[in-house]
Amino acid sequence: GRELLDLPGAPRPDPGTPAPVRFLPAFDNAVLGYQDRGRIIDDPHRGLSVTGARFVLVDGRVSATWTVEDGTVTVTPLRRLTRPERAEVAEEGQALASFLSDGGSDRVTVGAAPP
């Protein structure tokens, strides 16, 4: 593979710096735009990308899906999230709920990890 850089001359964070939690919309290019998607999504979850699932990235990897209904963002983990990861997902989910409801709600639920 090739190393792709958005800004070749820009400063880089320390390699150990985790990527922030990100909520992606359905059919996002980050998940669908590459032939080799192994850098972002594990094989068992790859089929979700073509069904229109909305993903949550934790440290740059697909780790959960999300939906929104009646102002509440619901996160369904695809793996066990650590306590700090759950807290970061919840915080970002609250910001998303607030944005989607024009400030009317910041409700978020983070479900249990799969067995």
Secondary structure, 3 states (H helix, E strand, C coil): CCCCCCCCCCCCCCCCCCCCCEECCCCCHHHHCCCCCCCCCCHHHHHHHHCCCEEEEECCEEEEEEEEECCEEEEEECCCCCHHHHHHHHHHHHHHHHHHCCCCCCEEEECCCCC
